[in-house]
Amino acid sequence: MKKIVAVVAVLVGILSVMGGCKKDQPKDQPKGQVTNQAADQATVQVNDQAREDLVKYIGSVNKVIKPLAVTDKLTEDLAKAKTAKAYVAKLRNELLPLVTGALTQLEAIKPASKEVQDIHGPYLASFKNYAAGLKGMADAVEKNDDKSVGAAEVNINAFKPAHAKFINDSNELARKYNVKTE
């Protein structure tokens, strides 16, 4: 048993040393240094472009999202509506215009880099579903259609975790490119 533990310890030590070495790296070259300057410059240029795109994207999205902070208050007010007619009126006249306006602005944002596109696409899709859910909710309540209310709730409720994932993915990408998100 002691022999097995000793062999495993030696293997772990060897593997950890090998993990830091590159096969083609000259012995006199410092670890991690790129030997091909053209490739290094191209990588830096791509990273700079992705970083610039991310900075622009975060600024654009923040301009769209910040005005939506009032939606929490509007949602509380909706819950307090005394009649279905009052609920639908508040939803159609106050909340939906904010959300559809934000959706139009989000659709206008066209990220240049693939990494930013990869976070924008799913967020835009979830935001579209959220807007459709709110419209569907107004229609369903107006028609007193419980089945459609349930379908609308699914779209509305799916937005919160999608938004949280978007924030997490954006922050992760911002850390990667050393971009302050606020």
URPEZI-V953166 format. One record per helix or strand of 3 or more residues. SS is the DSSP state (alpha for helix, beta for strand). FROM is the first residue (numbers start at 1). TO is the last residue. Records with the same first field share a line. If there is no record, write none. Layout:
BEGIN
SS->FROM-TO  FROM-TO
END
This chain:
BEGIN
alpha->2-19  37-79  84-108  114-143  146-176
END
